[in-house]
């Protein structure tokens, strides 16, 4: 906002058109908004993985690994 005000102040004092400065400011604002939205999307992807890991990892261990270990336990113990 300050940059826009200073562009208008320069235009008022020097008589130059503020359009070029305002176009640069608008492009910079669009670039920053785009970068922020990309960063937010990446954060959302990372945050979505945590609950999935907390749910699927224990289920995988209980359904996949524990039965295999318990099933092979009698063969591993000395008789």
GULOMI-338325 format. One record per residue: residue number from 1; residue in one letter; x, y, z of N, C-alpha, C in turn. Coordinates in Angstrom, 3 decimals. Layout:
REM GULOMI-338325
+-----+---------+----------+----------+----------+----------+----------+----------+----------+----------+----------+
: num : residuo :     n.c1 :     n.c2 :     n.c3 :    ca.c1 :    ca.c2 :    ca.c3 :     c.c1 :     c.c2 :     c.c3 :
+-----+---------+----------+----------+----------+----------+----------+----------+----------+----------+----------+
: NUM :       A :        X :        Y :        Z :        X :        Y :        Z :        X :        Y :        Z :
...
+-----+---------+----------+----------+----------+----------+----------+----------+----------+----------+----------+
This chain:
REM GULOMI-338325
+-----+---------+----------+----------+----------+----------+----------+----------+----------+----------+----------+
: num : residuo :     n.c1 :     n.c2 :     n.c3 :    ca.c1 :    ca.c2 :    ca.c3 :     c.c1 :     c.c2 :     c.c3 :
+-----+---------+----------+----------+----------+----------+----------+----------+----------+----------+----------+
:   1 :       X :    0.824 :   -1.178 :    0.000 :    0.000 :    0.000 :    0.000 :    0.878 :    1.255 :    0.000 :
:   2 :       X :    1.947 :    1.205 :    0.781 :    2.837 :    2.366 :    0.836 :    3.476 :    2.641 :   -0.513 :
:   3 :       X :    3.795 :    1.559 :   -1.243 :    4.419 :    1.734 :   -2.554 :    3.446 :    2.398 :   -3.519 :
:   4 :       X :    2.171 :    2.058 :   -3.429 :    1.173 :    2.696 :   -4.292 :    1.021 :    4.169 :   -3.940 :
:   5 :       X :    1.021 :    4.461 :   -2.660 :    0.919 :    5.862 :   -2.232 :    2.134 :    6.641 :   -2.700 :
:   6 :       X :    3.316 :    6.044 :   -2.586 :    4.507 :    6.763 :   -3.037 :    4.497 :    6.932 :   -4.560 :
:   7 :       X :    3.930 :    5.985 :   -5.291 :    3.820 :    6.136 :   -6.751 :    2.906 :    7.304 :   -7.091 :
:   8 :       X :    1.813 :    7.421 :   -6.366 :    0.919 :    8.559 :   -6.614 :    1.543 :    9.877 :   -6.175 :
:   9 :       X :    2.336 :    9.856 :   -5.097 :    3.036 :   11.077 :   -4.668 :    4.051 :   11.517 :   -5.726 :
:  10 :       X :    4.805 :   10.555 :   -6.262 :    5.756 :   10.894 :   -7.322 :    5.038 :   11.437 :   -8.545 :
:  11 :       X :    3.884 :   10.839 :   -8.860 :    3.117 :   11.309 :  -10.018 :    2.603 :   12.725 :   -9.792 :
:  12 :       X :    2.241 :   13.012 :   -8.569 :    1.729 :   14.343 :   -8.265 :    2.836 :   15.388 :   -8.317 :
:  13 :       X :    4.008 :   15.028 :   -7.804 :    5.081 :   16.020 :   -7.767 :    5.779 :   16.179 :   -9.114 :
:  14 :       X :    5.961 :   15.057 :   -9.848 :    6.706 :   15.158 :  -11.095 :    5.819 :   15.211 :  -12.331 :
:  15 :       X :    4.583 :   14.816 :  -12.204 :    3.685 :   14.808 :  -13.350 :    3.786 :   13.537 :  -14.168 :
:  16 :       X :    4.574 :   12.574 :  -13.713 :    4.715 :   11.310 :  -14.442 :    3.478 :   10.449 :  -14.216 :
:  17 :       X :    3.229 :    9.551 :  -15.141 :    2.084 :    8.656 :  -15.019 :    2.418 :    7.531 :  -14.036 :
:  18 :       X :    1.523 :    7.221 :  -13.119 :    1.801 :    6.165 :  -12.135 :    1.503 :    4.759 :  -12.660 :
:  19 :       X :    1.087 :    4.628 :  -13.903 :    0.649 :    3.333 :  -14.418 :    1.759 :    2.286 :  -14.376 :
:  20 :       X :    2.965 :    2.645 :  -14.796 :    4.050 :    1.656 :  -14.833 :    4.374 :    1.149 :  -13.431 :
:  21 :       X :    4.426 :    2.046 :  -12.476 :    4.716 :    1.637 :  -11.093 :    3.590 :    0.774 :  -10.539 :
:  22 :       X :    2.355 :    1.112 :  -10.866 :    1.234 :    0.334 :  -10.373 :    1.176 :   -1.044 :  -11.024 :
:  23 :       X :    1.563 :   -1.129 :  -12.281 :    1.618 :   -2.433 :  -12.949 :    2.663 :   -3.312 :  -12.282 :
:  24 :       X :    3.826 :   -2.743 :  -11.964 :    4.873 :   -3.515 :  -11.265 :    4.387 :   -3.959 :   -9.891 :
:  25 :       X :    3.697 :   -3.077 :   -9.178 :    3.181 :   -3.440 :   -7.856 :    2.144 :   -4.554 :   -7.957 :
:  26 :       X :    1.278 :   -4.469 :   -8.948 :    0.255 :   -5.502 :   -9.120 :    0.897 :   -6.842 :   -9.470 :
:  27 :       X :    1.917 :   -6.836 :  -10.321 :    2.597 :   -8.082 :  -10.682 :    3.294 :   -8.684 :   -9.475 :
:  28 :       X :    3.924 :   -7.835 :   -8.673 :    4.584 :   -8.324 :   -7.462 :    3.565 :   -8.912 :   -6.489 :
:  29 :       X :    2.406 :   -8.266 :   -6.351 :    1.366 :   -8.784 :   -5.460 :    0.836 :  -10.123 :   -5.966 :
:  30 :       X :    0.654 :  -10.249 :   -7.288 :    0.204 :  -11.524 :   -7.841 :    1.243 :  -12.617 :   -7.630 :
:  31 :       X :    2.506 :  -12.293 :   -7.822 :    3.568 :  -13.279 :   -7.614 :    3.626 :  -13.739 :   -6.168 :
:  32 :       X :    3.499 :  -12.798 :   -5.238 :    3.522 :  -13.155 :   -3.820 :    2.309 :  -14.007 :   -3.455 :
:  33 :       X :    1.140 :  -13.662 :   -3.969 :   -0.063 :  -14.450 :   -3.690 :    0.071 :  -15.852 :   -4.265 :
:  34 :       X :    0.656 :  -15.964 :   -5.443 :    0.857 :  -17.278 :   -6.051 :    1.827 :  -18.108 :   -5.221 :
:  35 :       X :    2.911 :  -17.499 :   -4.779 :    3.890 :  -18.226 :   -3.960 :    3.269 :  -18.666 :   -2.636 :
:  36 :       X :    2.448 :  -17.821 :   -2.043 :    1.788 :  -18.185 :   -0.787 :    0.803 :  -19.328 :   -0.986 :
:  37 :       X :    0.080 :  -19.316 :   -2.101 :   -0.884 :  -20.395 :   -2.337 :   -0.170 :  -21.717 :   -2.612 :
:  38 :       X :    0.962 :  -21.675 :   -3.307 :    1.738 :  -22.894 :   -3.541 :    2.273 :  -23.437 :   -2.219 :
:  39 :       X :    2.772 :  -22.557 :   -1.378 :    3.291 :  -22.989 :   -0.077 :    2.179 :  -23.577 :    0.791 :
:  40 :       X :    1.006 :  -22.972 :    0.762 :   -0.120 :  -23.499 :    1.541 :   -0.552 :  -24.864 :    1.027 :
:  41 :       X :   -0.538 :  -25.050 :   -0.272 :   -0.902 :  -26.350 :   -0.835 :    0.106 :  -27.419 :   -0.440 :
:  42 :       X :    1.380 :  -27.063 :   -0.428 :    2.399 :  -28.032 :   -0.014 :    2.263 :  -28.374 :    1.458 :
:  43 :       X :    1.977 :  -27.365 :    2.291 :    1.767 :  -27.624 :    3.721 :    0.568 :  -28.534 :    3.929 :
:  44 :       X :   -0.499 :  -28.326 :    3.174 :   -1.693 :  -29.159 :    3.324 :   -1.390 :  -30.608 :    2.987 :
:  45 :       X :   -0.580 :  -30.834 :    1.965 :   -0.200 :  -32.195 :    1.615 :    0.596 :  -32.871 :    2.711 :
:  46 :       X :    1.496 :  -32.139 :    3.308 :    2.309 :  -32.698 :    4.386 :    1.453 :  -32.955 :    5.618 :
:  47 :       X :    0.560 :  -32.037 :    5.937 :   -0.290 :  -32.211 :    7.109 :   -1.298 :  -33.339 :    6.929 :
:  48 :       X :   -1.670 :  -33.649 :    5.704 :   -2.620 :  -34.730 :    5.461 :   -1.970 :  -36.094 :    5.639 :
:  49 :       X :   -0.659 :  -36.182 :    5.517 :    0.023 :  -37.471 :    5.629 :    0.108 :  -37.931 :    7.083 :
:  50 :       X :    0.195 :  -37.046 :    8.016 :    0.365 :  -37.418 :    9.424 :   -0.796 :  -38.273 :    9.943 :
:  51 :       X :   -2.051 :  -37.868 :    9.781 :   -3.134 :  -38.735 :   10.263 :   -3.185 :  -40.079 :    9.540 :
:  52 :       X :   -2.873 :  -40.083 :    8.254 :   -2.860 :  -41.350 :    7.530 :   -1.801 :  -42.289 :    8.088 :
:  53 :       X :   -0.637 :  -41.741 :    8.377 :    0.422 :  -42.557 :    8.962 :    0.060 :  -43.063 :   10.344 :
:  54 :       X :   -0.591 :  -42.234 :   11.115 :   -0.982 :  -42.638 :   12.463 :   -2.065 :  -43.706 :   12.442 :
:  55 :       X :   -2.864 :  -43.766 :   11.397 :   -3.911 :  -44.780 :   11.303 :   -3.411 :  -46.060 :   10.625 :
:  56 :       X :   -2.684 :  -45.915 :    9.534 :   -2.311 :  -47.085 :    8.753 :   -1.124 :  -47.845 :    9.318 :
:  57 :       X :   -0.186 :  -47.172 :    9.926 :    0.976 :  -47.876 :   10.446 :    0.606 :  -48.851 :   11.560 :
:  58 :       X :   -0.157 :  -48.468 :   12.570 :   -0.552 :  -49.462 :   13.585 :   -1.398 :  -50.589 :   12.996 :
:  59 :       X :   -2.286 :  -50.257 :   12.053 :   -3.107 :  -51.301 :   11.436 :   -2.228 :  -52.274 :   10.659 :
:  60 :       X :   -1.251 :  -51.772 :    9.938 :   -0.335 :  -52.641 :    9.195 :    0.430 :  -53.550 :   10.154 :
:  61 :       X :    0.896 :  -52.989 :   11.252 :    1.633 :  -53.809 :   12.208 :    0.751 :  -54.873 :   12.829 :
:  62 :       X :   -0.469 :  -54.509 :   13.213 :   -1.356 :  -55.465 :   13.875 :   -1.899 :  -56.523 :   12.925 :
:  63 :       X :   -2.147 :  -56.164 :   11.692 :   -2.749 :  -57.106 :   10.751 :   -1.688 :  -57.849 :    9.936 :
:  64 :       X :   -0.576 :  -57.210 :    9.655 :    0.423 :  -57.818 :    8.786 :    1.616 :  -58.411 :    9.485 :
:  65 :       X :    2.177 :  -57.711 :   10.432 :    3.445 :  -58.139 :   11.027 :    3.227 :  -59.052 :   12.228 :
:  66 :       X :    2.322 :  -58.701 :   13.113 :    2.114 :  -59.482 :   14.345 :    1.697 :  -60.914 :   14.040 :
:  67 :       X :    0.751 :  -61.178 :   13.128 :    0.412 :  -62.582 :   12.847 :    1.583 :  -63.391 :   12.279 :
:  68 :       X :    2.409 :  -62.759 :   11.452 :    3.560 :  -63.465 :   10.895 :    4.549 :  -63.808 :   12.000 :
:  69 :       X :    4.799 :  -62.877 :   12.888 :    5.738 :  -63.126 :   13.992 :    5.180 :  -64.193 :   14.927 :
:  70 :       X :    3.895 :  -64.087 :   15.265 :    3.295 :  -65.087 :   16.151 :    3.226 :  -66.464 :   15.483 :
:  71 :       X :    2.991 :  -66.486 :   14.191 :    2.937 :  -67.765 :   13.484 :    4.285 :  -68.433 :   13.366 :
:  72 :       X :    5.337 :  -67.672 :   13.256 :    6.669 :  -68.263 :   13.127 :    7.364 :  -68.423 :   14.473 :
:  73 :       X :    6.770 :  -67.979 :   15.531 :    7.377 :  -68.054 :   16.849 :    7.590 :  -69.490 :   17.313 :
:  74 :       X :    6.636 :  -70.401 :   17.124 :    6.898 :  -71.786 :   17.564 :    8.063 :  -72.436 :   16.803 :
:  75 :       X :    8.274 :  -72.061 :   15.565 :    9.384 :  -72.651 :   14.801 :   10.732 :  -72.065 :   15.221 :
:  76 :       X :   10.737 :  -70.876 :   15.774 :   11.971 :  -70.232 :   16.166 :   12.435 :  -70.624 :   17.569 :
:  77 :       X :   11.506 :  -70.974 :   18.434 :   11.856 :  -71.340 :   19.812 :   12.448 :  -72.749 :   19.851 :
:  78 :       X :   13.466 :  -72.921 :   20.695 :   14.023 :  -74.271 :   20.801 :   13.021 :  -75.219 :   21.480 :
:  79 :       X :   12.961 :  -76.426 :   21.010 :   11.998 :  -77.375 :   21.553 :   12.546 :  -78.151 :   22.719 :
+-----+---------+----------+----------+----------+----------+----------+----------+----------+----------+----------+
